[in-house]
């Protein structure tokens, strides 16, 4: 059952639906996404310092932001990839969430401003995720201590990039302490029961997500490629331990649950957390749904424990 705090926002969204993505430019959609993030976020933790930085890759430089909590246990570095359907999102849309998680975990977070579609279609965003994690692994002393354990974390589209990158880097023997996947999208076909039940009227509209997958994939048409649909991976043995967070009233819920089962099949340690009554994107809504803050804190506690176990 949907949490009562969401009802006014869902009702407003149903009465005033967003325009079709065909009717507005990517820039307009990104600005609307940014405005929404600012409207819903909670109070900003004052004991977390944010430092803008860059990730120099072979032929490009990615903007990034390092979050350093006042109490810094220096045991780990979390590299964060934002959500936004592969076409929206930036350092600002997820600034509050990264600050809150850095505060709760007493751990440094490094948020990455990866390339977006449609200007940069697949595999550009994925390449950015893989190469960023590879670079940070080799230069972690620039962002934390040289022996800090490395964690990949992302929400929605960012979670897709994290888990695919984790599998690719496993084959290069780059050791990630954990992967944290927040309401991940795990393929463009979207045919689960939760997709059918919650696909319209719950903020994440599946028609828009399908459109954005087309923008993301561009001319790449093979949906069976596990880099596109991680649920179709044929071997996840040795993947990093995972924390997967799903929301009860999210069209992507069943995908996350299925992926947890797939990881377990390959003997990967998994913690599956289901947020009852929550919708897709709820973690960024701490300013209007107080219970979302408690779940952020719970995720932080699980992350702290998983990182500690990897020591």
Number of C-alpha atoms within 10 A of each C-alpha: 8 15 14 10 14 17 12 10 13 16 13 11 14 14 10 9 13 13 10 11 15 9 9 10 9 17 11 13 19 17 14 14 17 18 13 14 22 18 13 17 21 21 10 14 16 11 14 22 15 17 12 12 15 14 19 13 13 7 5 9 13 15 17 20 22 26 26 24 25 15 15 16 12 17 19 26 28 30 25 28 28 30 25 20 23 28 25 24 24 23 20 17 23 22 20 23 23 27 23 24 24 28 26 20 22 21 24 31 28 26 26 24 23 24 23 21 22 18 13 17 21 23 18 17 23 22 15 22 27 19 18 20 25 18 14 18 20 12 13 19 12 9 17 24 14 15 13 20 22 23 27 28 26 24 27 23 26 29 26 28 32 29 26 22 23 26 24 15 19 17 11 10 10 16 18 22 23 26 27 28 26 27 34 28 27 26 23 18 12 20 13 15 14 17 20 13 13 21 22 16 16 23 19 18 16 20 14 18 20 16 15 21 23 18 20 24 21 16 10 13 10 11 15 15 14 16 23 26 18 23 21 16 17 10 12 18 14 17 25 25 22 25 21 23 23 25 24 21 22 26 29 30 25 20 24 24 18 14 20 21 16 20 22 17 13 14 14 18 17 21 17 16 19 17 19 14 16 25 25 23 19 23 26 25 22 20 18 17 20 12 18 20 20 13 20 18 17 14 21 20 14 16 24 17 12 22 20 13 10 12 10
